[in-house]
Amino acid sequence: MSIADTVGTAGAADGTESWKSGVRDETRSIARTGLLIVGGFLLLFGGWALLFPLASAVVAGGVVISAGQNKLIQHPVGGSILEILARDGDKVAQGDPIVILDPVVDEAQYDQLRSRQATLKATEARIEARLSGADTVAFPPEFQAASISQASTGSATSPTREMALRDHYRLIMADEVETFRSGRKRLEEEVAAYREQVESLRKQAVGIDAQKASADSQLDILRDQADRMRPLVRDGYVARRELNDIDRQINDLEGNATNLAAEALSTRHKISEVENRIQQTIQQNREELGMELAKVRGEISELDNQLRAAGDSVEKREVRAPVSGVVAKSSVHTIGGVVRAGDIIAEIVPGDSVPMIEAKVKPSDIDYVQAGQRAEVVITAFNRRLYDPVNAEVELVEADAELNERTQEKFFTVRLKITDTPSQFNRVNDLRPGMEAEVFIQTERRTFLTYLLKPISDSFRRAFQER
């Protein structure tokens, strides 16, 4: 190899080493810069994670409810649905009809009770006439044909029902008049029979008295004759036999007179007994009538209460709204369907009630929720791009968990009041019960590092507590 070649080779080697050394210096500079950037970022991130707190929240599903209790619409006796006038979402004013029930059953029951009441009142009038000794029965005013329609119901009575009631009233009056006459006639005949006995006994007494008077007169004559004959018998002018005959006649007449006196006394006792029996019959009849009257009046009083209840049922066949508001949770949807007594027909959300939020919080999160906490509520029905969340505040946390029958999951009910005014959230007045919402209940602020270390610290805490 020549010197030139050697020198050239050496120069080439020196250039390569110089280039490598230059390249090495540039790489180290880039790496150093990168490390500084990463280190600075990590330092900033660590400072942020350590020092700057982050907001945290309990997230729960919710629904808009009414602040006041919904008014339940029920019917005390139920019935068949004739007409449905308001459904879910319809606005109603207080007193507006919601559902009309078929009045046929209630009217039939009312008419039956009314007929029974009419019978009892007619009976009452008949008994009062008997007790007062009147010749006719004075029936109450409602038995007049002009007032029957008013007596049937407070509302308009159908011509068929009115005619049936009039016919029934006429039959009742005819029956009671006949009963009045027959009862009075039966008593009069019984009393007349007793009075005939009295009259017969009095005639017997008169005859007995006449017989006794005749016997007494004969006795007086025979006694006088015997008194005049005794001296003659003693002196022998008259035979003893004749005086004995007269004495025997006197004894017979005295016995007969005694029997007649006893018979007259017995007859007069019989007259007194029959007269007492007449009074007893009249008194017993009055007592029986009085007992019957008391029973009838008791039944009338009891029936009046039943009639008021039945009349209310007839009048309340129109189920009306107790307050103004919006119909919700209606349970009647079919004409001809049956509503049982006490069934909830629908609910009325009062129109003047303030909307609230009812959230269902998981048992695992309930420890972080307490009254007074702030929350943000997103109404799913509103466009999120146009409307900010609604500000709210926890007002009530239920003390016990409830069970969702459908999902079999437990939850705590949390109620929140909306703190935004219409000026802060212009759709506050548009909130309606039943709208779904997402609720973010703000809890304590924690740093990012705390979030990262929380699972680890919890694991260590459980590990050190295990036996």
Residue pairs with C-beta under 8 A, 6 or more apart in sequence:
46 449
48 448
49 447
49 448
49 449
49 452
50 447
50 449
51 447
52 447
52 448
53 445
53 446
53 447
54 445
54 446
54 447
54 448
54 451
55 442
55 445
56 442
56 443
56 444
56 445
56 446
57 375
57 376
57 440
57 441
57 442
57 443
58 361
58 365
58 368
58 369
58 440
58 441
58 443
59 438
59 439
59 440
59 441
60 359
60 360
60 361
60 362
60 365
60 414
60 438
60 439
60 441
61 359
61 360
61 436
61 437
61 438
61 439
62 357
62 358
62 359
62 360
62 377
62 416
62 436
62 437
62 438
62 439
63 357
63 358
63 433
63 434
63 435
63 436
63 437
64 355
64 356
64 357
64 358
64 379
64 431
64 432
64 433
64 434
64 435
64 436
64 437
65 355
65 356
65 357
65 358
65 415
65 433
66 349
66 350
66 353
66 354
66 355
66 356
66 433
67 353
67 354
67 355
67 356
67 417
68 350
68 353
68 354
70 328
70 329
70 347
70 348
70 349
70 350
70 433
71 321
71 322
71 323
71 325
71 347
71 348
71 350
72 344
72 347
73 98
73 99
73 319
73 321
73 322
73 344
73 345
73 346
73 347
73 348
74 342
74 343
74 344
74 345
75 101
75 316
75 319
75 339
75 341
75 342
75 343
75 345
76 312
76 313
76 316
76 341
76 342
77 106
77 313
77 341
78 101
78 338
78 339
78 340
78 341
78 342
78 343
79 101
79 102
79 103
79 105
79 106
79 317
79 338
79 339
80 101
80 102
80 104
80 105
80 336
80 337
80 338
80 339
81 99
81 100
81 101
81 102
81 332
81 334
81 335
81 336
81 337
81 338
81 339
82 100
82 101
82 102
82 103
82 317
82 335
83 99
83 100
83 335
84 98
84 99
84 100
84 332
84 333
84 335
85 96
85 97
85 98
85 99
85 100
86 92
86 96
86 97
86 98
86 99
86 321
86 327
86 330
86 346
87 327
87 330
87 333
88 327
88 328
88 329
88 330
88 346
89 326
89 327
89 328
90 326
90 327
91 324
91 325
91 326
91 327
91 351
92 98
92 321
92 324
92 325
92 326
92 327
92 348
93 321
93 324
94 321
94 322
94 323
94 324
95 320
95 321
96 320
96 321
97 318
97 319
97 320
97 321
98 319
98 320
98 321
98 327
98 345
98 346
99 318
99 319
99 332
99 339
99 345
99 346
100 317
100 318
100 319
101 317
101 318
101 319
101 339
102 317
103 314
103 317
106 310
106 313
106 314
106 317
107 153
107 161
107 314
109 310
109 313
110 152
110 153
110 307
110 310
110 311
110 313
110 314
111 152
111 161
111 164
111 165
113 303
113 306
113 307
113 310
114 151
114 152
114 165
114 307
115 165
115 168
116 303
117 300
117 303
117 304
117 307
118 142
118 143
118 168
118 169
118 172
119 172
120 296
120 299
120 300
120 303
121 139
121 140
121 142
121 143
121 300
122 137
122 139
122 143
122 172
122 173
122 175
122 176
123 176
123 292
123 296
124 293
124 296
124 297
124 300
125 137
125 138
125 139
125 140
125 176
126 137
126 176
126 177
126 179
126 180
127 289
127 292
127 293
127 296
128 138
128 293
129 136
129 137
129 138
129 180
130 180
130 183
130 184
130 289
131 286
131 289
131 290
131 293
137 173
137 176
137 177
137 180
139 173
139 176
141 147
142 148
142 150
142 151
143 169
143 172
143 173
145 166
145 169
148 162
148 165
148 166
148 169
149 157
149 162
149 165
151 165
152 161
152 162
152 165
153 311
153 314
153 315
154 311
154 314
154 315
155 314
155 315
157 165
187 281
187 282
187 285
190 281
191 278
191 281
191 282
194 274
194 275
194 277
194 278
194 281
195 278
197 274
198 271
198 274
198 275
198 278
201 267
201 270
201 271
201 274
202 271
204 267
205 264
205 267
205 268
205 271
208 260
208 263
208 264
208 267
209 260
209 264
211 256
211 260
212 257
212 260
212 261
212 264
215 253
215 256
215 257
215 260
216 257
218 253
219 250
219 253
219 254
219 257
222 246
222 249
222 250
222 253
223 250
225 246
226 243
226 246
226 247
226 250
229 238
229 242
229 243
229 246
230 243
232 238
233 239
233 240
233 242
233 243
319 345
321 327
321 348
322 348
323 348
323 350
323 351
324 350
324 351
324 352
325 348
325 349
325 350
325 351
325 353
326 348
326 349
326 351
326 432
326 433
327 346
327 347
327 348
327 349
328 346
328 347
328 348
328 349
328 433
328 434
329 344
329 346
329 347
330 345
330 346
331 343
331 344
331 345
331 346
332 339
332 345
332 346
339 345
349 433
354 417
354 418
355 418
355 428
355 431
355 432
355 433
356 395
356 415
356 416
356 417
356 418
357 375
357 377
357 392
357 415
357 416
357 417
357 418
357 437
357 439
358 413
358 414
358 415
358 416
359 413
359 414
359 415
359 416
359 437
359 439
359 441
360 404
360 411
360 412
360 413
360 414
361 369
361 411
361 412
361 413
361 414
361 441
362 411
362 412
363 401
363 410
363 411
363 412
366 397
366 401
366 412
368 441
368 443
368 444
369 394
369 397
369 412
369 414
369 441
369 443
370 394
370 397
371 394
371 395
371 396
371 397
372 393
372 394
373 393
373 394
373 441
373 442
373 443
374 391
374 392
374 393
374 394
374 419
374 441
374 442
375 391
375 392
375 393
375 394
375 416
375 439
375 440
375 441
375 442
376 389
376 390
376 391
376 392
376 439
376 440
376 442
377 389
377 390
377 391
377 392
377 416
377 418
377 437
377 438
377 439
377 440
378 384
378 389
378 390
378 437
378 438
378 439
378 440
379 387
379 390
379 427
379 431
379 435
379 436
379 437
380 435
380 436
380 437
380 438
381 435
381 436
382 427
387 425
387 427
388 425
389 440
390 418
390 420
390 425
390 428
391 418
391 419
391 420
391 424
391 425
392 416
392 417
392 418
392 419
392 420
392 439
393 416
393 417
393 419
394 414
394 415
394 416
394 441
395 415
395 416
395 417
396 414
396 415
397 412
397 414
398 412
398 413
398 414
400 412
401 410
401 411
401 412
402 410
402 411
402 412
402 413
403 409
403 410
404 410
404 411
414 439
414 441
416 439
416 441
418 428
418 431
420 428
421 428
422 428
422 429
446 454
